[in-house]
Amino acid sequence: MRLTRVFVDADLSSGVLVELARDSAAHVAKVLRARGGDELLLFNGDGREFSGAIETVKGSRVFVSIGAVRIVDRESPFELTLVQCVPRGDRMDFIVQKATELGVTRIVPVLSQRSVVRLDPAQAASKQAHWRAVAISACEQCGRNRLPAVETPLPLLHYLGAIIPRASNMLRMVLEPDRSEKSQLAALESLDPSVRLSGAIVAIGPEGGFAAEELDAFDISSFSRSGLGPRIMRTETAAIVAIALLQARFGDLSVLSHPG
């Protein structure tokens, strides 16, 4: 039976008793109806996971004794950053969830010229906290023991203005929905095959794509423009497809590229 995994935002040590955070405790006690003696897996994002056993359940409070530790590496060797223009509604939740499951290292929400969403500083901080919680939940589900970094939303040009010079082994690409290339990722076709990439930054715009001057700013920041084939995808679809293709070629989904 697969054990429930619970994130604990605290130091973890074998032999210590820990109280689960309110939301986690409510899920364990009220949704899963766990009882004393039930086993869990605990992690805090540092790469380790611990066995755990519920000591007591007092209403919505759950106390767990921490058992043996083990290091389980489920991180992709390919360091992937997603720069995602924040879409309307709850689609960003979906993007954060799936990007986490696919092994993205860092998620940078940005606001572009064509963005419908507008956030003041307080709203931006609240969104960042919410998306971090979404990433934590996805890690609990998919088995990752390290959390992806989820940044506070910021204007796209602020992000590009602060980005460091591109390293030779790091790919940068921005998706442009109107590009006519039929290849999966046009930017990959021009890669020097002798260069072993260690990571990539992929930027996804809002519905309709980035504005012309924003694409010019990407050019200045050494991003290659790329397409995903002849069909125009929704922003959340483009993000997941691009991540999956990069992980299949360079990361820990590469087995899919080499059947047999």
One Martini backbone bead per residue (centre of mass of N, CA, C, O) as a GRO file, in nm:
protein
  260
    1MET     BB    1   0.096   0.036   0.022
    2ARG     BB    2   0.059   0.363  -0.016
    3LEU     BB    3   0.191   0.629   0.134
    4THR     BB    4   0.144   0.914   0.289
    5ARG     BB    5   0.247   1.238   0.202
    6VAL     BB    6   0.416   1.493   0.411
    7PHE     BB    7   0.462   1.821   0.462
    8VAL     BB    8   0.731   1.980   0.661
    9ASP     BB    9   0.801   2.309   0.796
   10ALA     BB   10   1.078   2.156   0.920
   11ASP     BB   11   1.277   2.006   1.111
   12LEU     BB   12   1.411   1.669   1.079
   13SER     BB   13   1.414   1.389   1.321
   14SER     BB   14   1.485   1.116   1.457
   15GLY     BB   15   1.268   1.067   1.744
   16VAL     BB   16   1.064   1.289   1.684
   17LEU     BB   17   0.799   1.503   1.768
   18VAL     BB   18   0.531   1.608   1.544
   19GLU     BB   19   0.329   1.867   1.426
   20LEU     BB   20   0.097   1.922   1.213
   21ALA     BB   21  -0.031   2.114   1.010
   22ARG     BB   22  -0.346   2.211   0.978
   23ASP     BB   23  -0.406   2.114   0.688
   24SER     BB   24  -0.272   1.837   0.711
   25ALA     BB   25  -0.430   1.739   0.956
   26ALA     BB   26  -0.713   1.757   0.832
   27HIS     BB   27  -0.659   1.553   0.608
   28VAL     BB   28  -0.574   1.312   0.784
   29ALA     BB   29  -0.824   1.311   0.986
   30LYS     BB   30  -1.086   1.375   0.789
   31VAL     BB   31  -1.022   1.235   0.512
   32LEU     BB   32  -0.843   0.972   0.597
   33ARG     BB   33  -0.896   0.874   0.891
   34ALA     BB   34  -0.671   0.868   1.086
   35ARG     BB   35  -0.473   0.680   1.321
   36GLY     BB   36  -0.318   0.545   1.554
   37GLY     BB   37  -0.027   0.395   1.383
   38ASP     BB   38  -0.023   0.525   1.133
   39GLU     BB   39   0.144   0.565   0.831
   40LEU     BB   40   0.408   0.782   0.708
   41LEU     BB   41   0.548   1.041   0.499
   42LEU     BB   42   0.822   1.267   0.540
   43PHE     BB   43   0.893   1.614   0.431
   44ASN     BB   44   1.105   1.938   0.374
   45GLY     BB   45   1.295   1.976   0.092
   46ASP     BB   46   1.608   1.841   0.139
   47GLY     BB   47   1.581   1.521   0.009
   48ARG     BB   48   1.432   1.388   0.237
   49GLU     BB   49   1.284   1.097   0.405
   50PHE     BB   50   1.034   0.991   0.649
   51SER     BB   51   0.927   0.798   0.870
   52GLY     BB   52   0.590   0.755   1.016
   53ALA     BB   53   0.383   0.782   1.322
   54ILE     BB   54   0.091   0.800   1.471
   55GLU     BB   55   0.015   0.892   1.791
   56THR     BB   56  -0.204   1.136   1.773
   57VAL     BB   57  -0.561   1.237   1.773
   58LYS     BB   58  -0.688   1.583   1.825
   59GLY     BB   59  -0.902   1.626   1.624
   60SER     BB   60  -0.706   1.850   1.421
   61ARG     BB   61  -0.468   1.709   1.571
   62VAL     BB   62  -0.133   1.591   1.472
   63PHE     BB   63   0.091   1.336   1.589
   64VAL     BB   64   0.437   1.256   1.494
   65SER     BB   65   0.666   1.004   1.465
   66ILE     BB   66   1.001   0.988   1.383
   67GLY     BB   67   1.194   0.797   1.183
   68ALA     BB   68   1.347   0.691   0.934
   69VAL     BB   69   1.596   0.775   0.700
   70ARG     BB   70   1.598   0.886   0.349
   71ILE     BB   71   1.749   0.912   0.030
   72VAL     BB   72   1.553   1.052  -0.245
   73ASP     BB   73   1.611   1.084  -0.595
   74ARG     BB   74   1.368   1.279  -0.810
   75GLU     BB   75   1.554   1.456  -0.977
   76SER     BB   76   1.641   1.631  -1.234
   77PRO     BB   77   1.937   1.690  -1.424
   78PHE     BB   78   1.755   1.916  -1.547
   79GLU     BB   79   1.756   2.262  -1.535
   80LEU     BB   80   1.425   2.404  -1.504
   81THR     BB   81   1.277   2.706  -1.625
   82LEU     BB   82   0.964   2.874  -1.574
   83VAL     BB   83   0.825   3.135  -1.774
   84GLN     BB   84   0.504   3.257  -1.670
   85CYS     BB   85   0.227   3.383  -1.782
   86VAL     BB   86  -0.044   3.496  -1.621
   87PRO     BB   87  -0.344   3.365  -1.611
   88ARG     BB   88  -0.657   3.319  -1.592
   89GLY     BB   89  -0.769   3.211  -1.315
   90ASP     BB   90  -0.669   2.858  -1.242
   91ARG     BB   91  -0.434   2.785  -1.451
   92MET     BB   92  -0.180   2.822  -1.273
   93ASP     BB   93  -0.225   2.580  -1.097
   94PHE     BB   94  -0.189   2.372  -1.320
   95ILE     BB   95   0.097   2.451  -1.404
   96VAL     BB   96   0.236   2.407  -1.131
   97GLN     BB   97   0.161   2.115  -1.092
   98LYS     BB   98   0.283   1.997  -1.362
   99ALA     BB   99   0.568   2.112  -1.337
  100THR     BB  100   0.633   1.959  -1.080
  101GLU     BB  101   0.589   1.670  -1.190
  102LEU     BB  102   0.815   1.733  -1.432
  103GLY     BB  103   1.074   1.883  -1.268
  104VAL     BB  104   1.079   2.167  -1.207
  105THR     BB  105   1.286   2.409  -1.046
  106ARG     BB  106   1.151   2.686  -1.165
  107ILE     BB  107   0.903   2.950  -1.104
  108VAL     BB  108   0.812   3.241  -1.315
  109PRO     BB  109   0.596   3.482  -1.271
  110VAL     BB  110   0.443   3.692  -1.523
  111LEU     BB  111   0.384   4.027  -1.657
  112SER     BB  112   0.238   4.149  -1.944
  113GLN     BB  113   0.107   4.349  -2.180
  114ARG     BB  114  -0.134   4.114  -2.238
  115SER     BB  115  -0.226   4.097  -1.964
  116VAL     BB  116  -0.507   4.061  -1.759
  117VAL     BB  117  -0.348   4.038  -1.517
  118ARG     BB  118  -0.344   4.223  -1.201
  119LEU     BB  119  -0.095   4.314  -0.942
  120ASP     BB  120  -0.036   4.382  -0.636
  121PRO     BB  121   0.182   4.325  -0.388
  122ALA     BB  122  -0.019   4.166  -0.210
  123GLN     BB  123  -0.126   3.979  -0.433
  124ALA     BB  124   0.145   3.857  -0.515
  125ALA     BB  125   0.209   3.727  -0.239
  126SER     BB  126  -0.046   3.551  -0.227
  127LYS     BB  127   0.007   3.390  -0.486
  128GLN     BB  128   0.277   3.268  -0.406
  129ALA     BB  129   0.169   3.108  -0.163
  130HIS     BB  130  -0.036   2.942  -0.321
  131TRP     BB  131   0.161   2.811  -0.531
  132ARG     BB  132   0.335   2.672  -0.322
  133ALA     BB  133   0.109   2.487  -0.219
  134VAL     BB  134   0.069   2.344  -0.487
  135ALA     BB  135   0.359   2.230  -0.503
  136ILE     BB  136   0.347   2.066  -0.245
  137SER     BB  137   0.113   1.882  -0.327
  138ALA     BB  138   0.262   1.767  -0.575
  139CYS     BB  139   0.496   1.642  -0.414
  140GLU     BB  140   0.327   1.449  -0.248
  141GLN     BB  141   0.225   1.290  -0.501
  142CYS     BB  142   0.511   1.244  -0.685
  143GLY     BB  143   0.784   1.229  -0.473
  144ARG     BB  144   0.914   1.482  -0.411
  145ASN     BB  145   1.192   1.624  -0.194
  146ARG     BB  146   1.183   1.888  -0.368
  147LEU     BB  147   1.120   2.216  -0.413
  148PRO     BB  148   1.012   2.438  -0.611
  149ALA     BB  149   1.066   2.746  -0.711
  150VAL     BB  150   0.839   3.020  -0.623
  151GLU     BB  151   0.778   3.315  -0.742
  152THR     BB  152   0.710   3.637  -0.751
  153PRO     BB  153   0.534   3.830  -0.924
  154LEU     BB  154   0.646   3.999  -1.232
  155PRO     BB  155   0.756   4.191  -1.457
  156LEU     BB  156   0.905   4.098  -1.737
  157LEU     BB  157   1.121   4.331  -1.767
  158HIS     BB  158   1.239   4.285  -1.485
  159TYR     BB  159   1.345   4.005  -1.536
  160LEU     BB  160   1.524   4.068  -1.788
  161GLY     BB  161   1.697   4.295  -1.642
  162ALA     BB  162   1.816   4.067  -1.416
  163ILE     BB  163   1.946   3.880  -1.597
  164ILE     BB  164   2.192   3.681  -1.663
  165PRO     BB  165   2.421   3.570  -1.842
  166ARG     BB  166   2.464   3.330  -2.069
  167ALA     BB  167   2.535   3.014  -2.069
  168SER     BB  168   2.654   2.775  -2.290
  169ASN     BB  169   2.474   2.530  -2.126
  170MET     BB  170   2.219   2.728  -2.164
  171LEU     BB  171   1.892   2.742  -2.248
  172ARG     BB  172   1.699   2.988  -2.440
  173MET     BB  173   1.334   3.023  -2.466
  174VAL     BB  174   1.065   3.147  -2.675
  175LEU     BB  175   0.735   3.137  -2.736
  176GLU     BB  176   0.582   3.152  -3.073
  177PRO     BB  177   0.274   3.099  -3.211
  178ASP     BB  178   0.342   3.212  -3.524
  179ARG     BB  179   0.527   3.003  -3.585
  180SER     BB  180   0.593   2.763  -3.861
  181GLU     BB  181   0.729   2.545  -3.734
  182LYS     BB  182   0.721   2.177  -3.717
  183SER     BB  183   0.888   2.153  -3.499
  184GLN     BB  184   0.885   2.115  -3.170
  185LEU     BB  185   1.180   2.278  -3.126
  186ALA     BB  186   1.350   2.505  -3.296
  187ALA     BB  187   1.594   2.569  -3.099
  188LEU     BB  188   1.720   2.272  -3.117
  189GLU     BB  189   1.833   2.269  -3.417
  190SER     BB  190   2.090   2.481  -3.342
  191LEU     BB  191   2.247   2.295  -3.181
  192ASP     BB  192   2.536   2.195  -3.048
  193PRO     BB  193   2.617   1.861  -3.014
  194SER     BB  194   2.876   1.915  -2.815
  195VAL     BB  195   2.673   2.037  -2.621
  196ARG     BB  196   2.602   2.005  -2.277
  197LEU     BB  197   2.319   2.041  -2.122
  198SER     BB  198   2.199   2.167  -1.791
  199GLY     BB  199   1.972   2.372  -1.907
  200ALA     BB  200   1.661   2.579  -1.893
  201ILE     BB  201   1.469   2.848  -2.041
  202VAL     BB  202   1.111   2.889  -2.052
  203ALA     BB  203   0.882   3.098  -2.233
  204ILE     BB  204   0.537   3.193  -2.161
  205GLY     BB  205   0.269   3.334  -2.280
  206PRO     BB  206  -0.008   3.462  -2.353
  207GLU     BB  207  -0.271   3.495  -2.511
  208GLY     BB  208  -0.109   3.575  -2.823
  209GLY     BB  209   0.140   3.653  -2.683
  210PHE     BB  210   0.395   3.844  -2.717
  211ALA     BB  211   0.511   4.134  -2.771
  212ALA     BB  212   0.732   4.272  -2.984
  213GLU     BB  213   0.909   4.418  -2.763
  214GLU     BB  214   0.943   4.162  -2.591
  215LEU     BB  215   1.090   3.991  -2.802
  216ASP     BB  216   1.328   4.184  -2.821
  217ALA     BB  217   1.414   4.143  -2.524
  218PHE     BB  218   1.477   3.846  -2.559
  219ASP     BB  219   1.698   3.879  -2.766
  220ILE     BB  220   1.890   4.042  -2.579
  221SER     BB  221   1.870   3.781  -2.363
  222SER     BB  222   1.928   3.514  -2.542
  223PHE     BB  223   1.667   3.426  -2.686
  224SER     BB  224   1.495   3.180  -2.854
  225ARG     BB  225   1.280   3.132  -3.100
  226SER     BB  226   0.974   2.929  -3.084
  227GLY     BB  227   0.796   2.634  -3.170
  228LEU     BB  228   0.503   2.376  -3.168
  229GLY     BB  229   0.390   2.401  -3.445
  230PRO     BB  230   0.085   2.440  -3.635
  231ARG     BB  231  -0.050   2.474  -3.359
  232ILE     BB  232  -0.241   2.655  -3.135
  233MET     BB  233  -0.187   2.699  -2.798
  234ARG     BB  234  -0.241   2.709  -2.494
  235THR     BB  235  -0.061   2.819  -2.238
  236GLU     BB  236  -0.082   2.553  -2.065
  237THR     BB  237  -0.006   2.359  -2.294
  238ALA     BB  238   0.269   2.473  -2.377
  239ALA     BB  239   0.413   2.430  -2.111
  240ILE     BB  240   0.388   2.117  -2.092
  241VAL     BB  241   0.512   2.045  -2.364
  242ALA     BB  242   0.788   2.178  -2.332
  243ILE     BB  243   0.877   2.029  -2.078
  244ALA     BB  244   0.850   1.738  -2.187
  245LEU     BB  245   1.049   1.766  -2.424
  246LEU     BB  246   1.298   1.844  -2.254
  247GLN     BB  247   1.295   1.595  -2.065
  248ALA     BB  248   1.315   1.384  -2.298
  249ARG     BB  249   1.599   1.493  -2.406
  250PHE     BB  250   1.758   1.583  -2.106
  251GLY     BB  251   1.619   1.421  -1.891
  252ASP     BB  252   1.411   1.178  -1.705
  253LEU     BB  253   1.249   1.115  -2.002
  254SER     BB  254   1.455   0.986  -2.218
  255VAL     BB  255   1.343   0.696  -2.259
  256LEU     BB  256   1.126   0.788  -2.473
  257SER     BB  257   1.362   0.833  -2.704
  258HIS     BB  258   1.458   0.505  -2.637
  259PRO     BB  259   1.339   0.249  -2.753
  260GLY     BB  260   1.470  -0.056  -2.624
   0.00000   0.00000   0.00000
